[in-house]
Amino acid sequence: MEQGFGGWVGFSPAEWAAIGLSLKVATIGSLASLPLGIAMAWLFARRQFPGKLLLYGLVHLPLVLPPVVTGWLLLIAFGQRGIFGRALESCCGIVFSFRWTGAALAAAVMGFPLMVRTIRLSIEAVDARLEQAGESLGAPPLAVFFTVTLPLALPSVIAGLILGFARAIGEFGATITFVANIPGETQTIATAIYGYTQEPGAETSVVRLTLVAIAIAFGALVASEFLAARVSARVAET
Amino acid sequence: MIEIEAAHSFGDFRLEARIEAHGGTLALCGASGAGKTTLLMIVAGLLRPTSGRVAVDGTLFLDTANGVDLAPRRRAIGYVFQEPRLFPHLSVEQNLRYGQRFAPLARRFVDFDAVTSLLGLGALLARRPDGLSGGEKQRVAIGRALLVSPRLLLLDEPLAALDDARRFEILDYIEKMRAAFAIPILFVSHRVSEVERLASDIAVLDRGRLVEMRRAGAPAAR
């Protein structure tokens, strides 16, 4: 491997592919799970229903389980022979196993608890009396949600999205278990770094990708904190 | 004609009251904890009582014995809460128009310009609620409730948080509004001066029970 100055600065095609794939997987994974995340957060914040605790536990399980367990469960459920995997392939042509879509699914599942938690806290912080005012003014429940609850919680919804995204960028264990580490298809920054650490003389690649990972994660956290501060200022005004 | 009959209990509190008033302005009086706000919420449909019946001008809102319970949005009630409860993310104009769009066109009889000029809101329309004074906020809240084109207006101590000068100003506005739109009003107050000035009928509640019902101007029973 080239070891001049250019070797430190220039990314190899495989590294670019891993960076691009990480961004794609994390963006699509977090955006696609956002509507469900908002719905779950609202359910947890505003509704009582049988099985609530069970659902809450299920959603938050990936946060506490070893990621390799989550990855293996995904493989069983969404792999080529899994019930959901087969159903989704035959109905919509979506294949998860050993594809980037599987990496996006793993990223979404792993980032989901953080996203739901952030959004739930902000929905709980929305003054329920304002929702009641909306209801008294003739708004149906869904309209109250979209005109009162969601706009007031919006900065935290975006913060939750960013946190889910950052978690997805860092995702390793579930991804490598579920979709392996195929360059150009499922190899993300995290799995690429792991690969390079196993390869003699690839330290510069490890350092470059590590710096990129730090930059992305740090940027996402700063953006999320900034937005969280904005929503608390807004809630304080009411 | 306003008919309210409700029985409700939570914790130690028991509400059991039957009130009938012939239009105009009905005042609900009583000490705090008498059940006035609870009764308003039942009329608005924001609280479902254990049992009860509510009808306004012949329209049945609630009849637990016969399984009738209209959703708040089908009752067409304008509710002014104790606090203004304006939407902080919307301008004054957007706040005012919030309920208007949910009212079916055929039922709308309250005009936006009429409300803003009556309540003196013209200069405030582009502003955000957080910059308004207490009196201004309450005027916007009254205007917002009016623009629902309500069958009945509920006012829950809308003057409680205001100083005397503002209170008289808002009282003037309420009287003007009542003259302009002829909407029956049900309001909660524990101030004799407000009640005597506005009410045509007075109901006095005490710890969840109706203890007195009289026409305004008639001498109090006690």
Interface residues (C-beta under 8 A of the other chain):
Chain A: D127 R129 L130 Q132 A133 G134 E135 S136 L137 G138 A139 P140 A143 T147 V148 P151 L152 R234 E237 T238
Chain B: A44 L46 P72 R73 A76 I77 Y79 F81 E83 R85 F87 P88 H89 Y98 G99 F102 A103 D130 R144 A145 V148
